[in-house]
Amino acid sequence: MFNDIGPLELVTIVVLAVLVFGPDKLPKVIQDVMRTIRKIREFSESAKQDIRQELGPEFKDFEFEDLNPKTFLRKQLENEDLGLKEIRNGFDLKKEMAEVTDAVHSRDNDPGPAGGRIDMTKKPEDPGRDERPAFDPDAT
């Protein structure tokens, strides 16, 4: 319940409690607070038991913590019946992203003779004087 309270915070709470209630009334206040917490826990446990009885025997393993969406999703993803572990283990995100990137850039999967790279050290061949590049009316 108080797992996230550090020692300095605990000392501060005790000092404030002594200052507010005084050393005479502090034990009585602590007893009252503990009694109230016990009653709240008993009330919640009886409510849980009543709900389990009303749901019937098919919900005997029902836990109220499963109603938390995080817990519910984690439990469903770890379920062996769905086969999600095989799907998750067989899924290679890097390969899938590379395929999507190649598809977006309209690259082929066959890289060609130079491994998909252009050799920048070669000078492009100049066409001869009588050889002109083909005229493309759509390119202009």
C-alpha positions, 0 to 999 in steps of 0.5 A: 500500500505504501511501497512508494514512500521513502524514509524521509517522507515517512519521517515527515509524516510522523513529525506532522502527525505528532505536531497535529494530534499531539503525543497524547492522542496519536496512539488513539488516532492510529488505532482509529485509522487502522480500524477504518482500513480494516473495515474497508478491506472487509467490506471490499472482500465481502463485496467481491465474494457476493459478486463471485457468488452471483456470477456462478461457478463458471467464474470461480477463477475470476479476478477483479485485477483482470478488469484492469485493461493492462492486465487483461491485454497482457493475459490475452497476449500470453494465451497459448491458445491463440498462437500469438507467440509464434506470430510474434517470434516469426515477425521480423520488423527490420525485414518488413520495414525494408520491404515497405521502404523498397516498395515505396521507393519502387526498388526491385528486390534484385539489386543487380550486378553492382549490388544496387550501387552506382559506381561514381568513379566511372565517367558516363560514356559520351555519345558519338557525334552522330549518335544523339540521345532519343528524343522524348516529347513527354520529358520536355 
